Amino acid sequence: MKIIPVTCAIILFDKKVLAVQRSEAMKLPLKWEFAGGKIESGESEIDCIKREIFEELNIQIEVKERLTPVIHQYPDFKIKLIPFTAEYVSGDLKLKEHSNFVLANKQELFNLDWAEADLPILKEFIKL
């Protein structure tokens, strides 16, 4: 099975972290995740995450650090999720694909029902 390369961003708004909830129409409906998306042909990881965040959330970010990628097998697809920490720079947050969002402190994030691939990333981020 082909592995789909996907980036995601742990976006800090001051001391709060952004998490987004997948819509009912998406794969993994209503699961929480760090926003991001598929890397396009010829696109760098950094360019991808900046593009995806702008397309999905209408905001600009400054990418800070690359965390440990996670390879996760879902029942019908496999992804390599490449996480970055980032800081909010500008723009009005508007959900274009997701159904909801929260700005939470690190410990509050564990109360959400996360997509499985995002869990190891959340655990690594909490330790930073």
Secondary structure, 3 states (H helix, E strand, C coil): CCEEEEEEEEEEECCEEEEEECCCCCCCCCCEECCEEECCCCCCHHHHHHHHHHHHHCCEEEEEEECCCEEEECCCCEEEEEEEEEEEEECCCCCCCCCEEEEECCHHHHHCCECHHHHHHHHHHHHC
